[in-house]
Amino acid sequence: PTFADAAVFPTMIFCMHSLPKFDWAEAEILGPKLAKWYAMFKSTDVGQRIFDEVQGGLSAWDERGRWDTIRGAGVRDTAEATLFDKILSGDIPST
């Protein structure tokens, strides 16, 4: 593993743990190439040690209700799409 792998991997663990609380599907979080790298790195000894350490901290946050006070955690916006939403989704061109 490189220093870059070790630097980015904890952030990806955080994303994979926290974003589903905001109703993100796992496939939406990393994308196919980053998901492949994430799985590969997690399968290494170093990756597993990093994962266990970070995941342990995140699990402790869950147990203490860390996400309970964050507005929007676990809530999905079901309102009709705005013009901005349509531009972000590509339904309306941004140029």
MODELLER restraints for C-alpha pairs under 7 A, 6 or more apart:
rsr = mdl.restraints
at = mdl.atoms
rsr.add(forms.Gaussian(group=physical.xy_distance, feature=features.Distance(at['CA:10:A'], at['CA:54:A']), mean=6.62, stdev=0.5))
rsr.add(forms.Gaussian(group=physical.xy_distance, feature=features.Distance(at['CA:13:A'], at['CA:51:A']), mean=6.85, stdev=0.5))
rsr.add(forms.Gaussian(group=physical.xy_distance, feature=features.Distance(at['CA:16:A'], at['CA:26:A']), mean=6.96, stdev=0.5))
rsr.add(forms.Gaussian(group=physical.xy_distance, feature=features.Distance(at['CA:16:A'], at['CA:29:A']), mean=6.84, stdev=0.5))
rsr.add(forms.Gaussian(group=physical.xy_distance, feature=features.Distance(at['CA:20:A'], at['CA:26:A']), mean=6.99, stdev=0.5))
rsr.add(forms.Gaussian(group=physical.xy_distance, feature=features.Distance(at['CA:21:A'], at['CA:73:A']), mean=5.57, stdev=0.5))
rsr.add(forms.Gaussian(group=physical.xy_distance, feature=features.Distance(at['CA:21:A'], at['CA:74:A']), mean=4.76, stdev=0.5))
rsr.add(forms.Gaussian(group=physical.xy_distance, feature=features.Distance(at['CA:22:A'], at['CA:72:A']), mean=6.87, stdev=0.5))
rsr.add(forms.Gaussian(group=physical.xy_distance, feature=features.Distance(at['CA:22:A'], at['CA:73:A']), mean=5.11, stdev=0.5))
rsr.add(forms.Gaussian(group=physical.xy_distance, feature=features.Distance(at['CA:22:A'], at['CA:74:A']), mean=4.77, stdev=0.5))
rsr.add(forms.Gaussian(group=physical.xy_distance, feature=features.Distance(at['CA:22:A'], at['CA:75:A']), mean=6.05, stdev=0.5))
rsr.add(forms.Gaussian(group=physical.xy_distance, feature=features.Distance(at['CA:22:A'], at['CA:76:A']), mean=6.60, stdev=0.5))
rsr.add(forms.Gaussian(group=physical.xy_distance, feature=features.Distance(at['CA:23:A'], at['CA:74:A']), mean=6.22, stdev=0.5))
rsr.add(forms.Gaussian(group=physical.xy_distance, feature=features.Distance(at['CA:23:A'], at['CA:75:A']), mean=6.99, stdev=0.5))
rsr.add(forms.Gaussian(group=physical.xy_distance, feature=features.Distance(at['CA:23:A'], at['CA:76:A']), mean=6.12, stdev=0.5))
rsr.add(forms.Gaussian(group=physical.xy_distance, feature=features.Distance(at['CA:41:A'], at['CA:47:A']), mean=5.30, stdev=0.5))
rsr.add(forms.Gaussian(group=physical.xy_distance, feature=features.Distance(at['CA:42:A'], at['CA:48:A']), mean=5.25, stdev=0.5))
rsr.add(forms.Gaussian(group=physical.xy_distance, feature=features.Distance(at['CA:42:A'], at['CA:51:A']), mean=6.88, stdev=0.5))
rsr.add(forms.Gaussian(group=physical.xy_distance, feature=features.Distance(at['CA:67:A'], at['CA:73:A']), mean=6.45, stdev=0.5))
rsr.add(forms.Gaussian(group=physical.xy_distance, feature=features.Distance(at['CA:86:A'], at['CA:92:A']), mean=5.70, stdev=0.5))
rsr.add(forms.Gaussian(group=physical.xy_distance, feature=features.Distance(at['CA:87:A'], at['CA:93:A']), mean=6.12, stdev=0.5))
rsr.add(forms.Gaussian(group=physical.xy_distance, feature=features.Distance(at['CA:87:A'], at['CA:94:A']), mean=5.94, stdev=0.5))
